[in-house]
């Protein structure tokens, strides 16, 4: 089986995902995707007529984000018309999955050069109808088929699920606030040290003027005391009737966990930020890279997917990490750096706790609580983040995973290399 190599990664800065507040909120999602595709093309002198496919992730494929963004953005980026493109959805996990699919195509010998990545403009999805955003996951918008599914696998609001997990595990508000505080402090230090500069490319307008060249969501002024004063974000919606039957978000969880008293821990300071952004990863075979004078930065060692309880929704990253480690023939002690997406503080806290990890090598440059979570793009961002840090520190292996709606988690292990294995 052929090896799959990461040649380069690129991402946009993450803009605040609110119209009137975010610098990217008035842009077309194709433009954000095209920005990183063009950067990968220009930085690597990529002959796009040799790109076999573009595999792109978008979670909310509606409105401006519909219509096979992978293909349209490649055309917008000036790629040769022979470069095909497709778009996938694994909810929050799509940005890892697009890279995993690219690796699988290359390792199988079916493709030699694939551009993978993802885009999400949360400023757009916030404007879309709740019915279309829900995609069948929220009771008021369910059709008859989804009503049947909810009876078997009740699926609630992700924030309520986060609170439910924290309640089950007996975590404290202080423990989860510490995750948020740590994320802000580490992201601030990373930005000041220029640790994101290698991957971040500015978003320009048609005249070449800079729209955004740095992440604008972080709040380095965050304090533990300030976090402690924030009101829980999901307590008010937990028990509001959602339909004529009196279904509630908390009730959906209690259908499967009837004795659980859900306490509310999560708020804006320990949950992922709403942002706009895009990221891309260039994946090739060894033969292709050598033929085109490209130098590898990492080898894709193993990938995996895992499902878990869809009612709690957010618990699959731990089993996904164990599965991908087994596939790679590695142990947790072999991993130099871990990236677990901070969808909610409980996800990262449970991940570190259950695997017996140290925060010393987990999310060392902060995470989505500080930097934001552009759903379909985040996984690709994290792959670039861990690769950049492996190169700075001389580490060998990095593992990236994240929770996704429906109770899923994709995972990937990469190995930093300076030449072909």
Helices and strands as residue ranges (DSSP letters): E 5-12, E 15-16, H 29-43, G 48-50, E 53-57, G 63-65, H 69-76, E 84-88, G 91-93, H 94-108, E 113-121, H 122-125, H 130-134, G 139-141, H 144-152, H 158-169, H 173-192, E 200-201, E 203-204, E 210-212, H 224-228, H 249-256, E 275-284, H 286-291, E 298-307, H 316-328, G 332-334, E 337-340, H 345-355, G 359-361, H 368-371, G 375-377, H 378-393, E 397-401, E 408-416
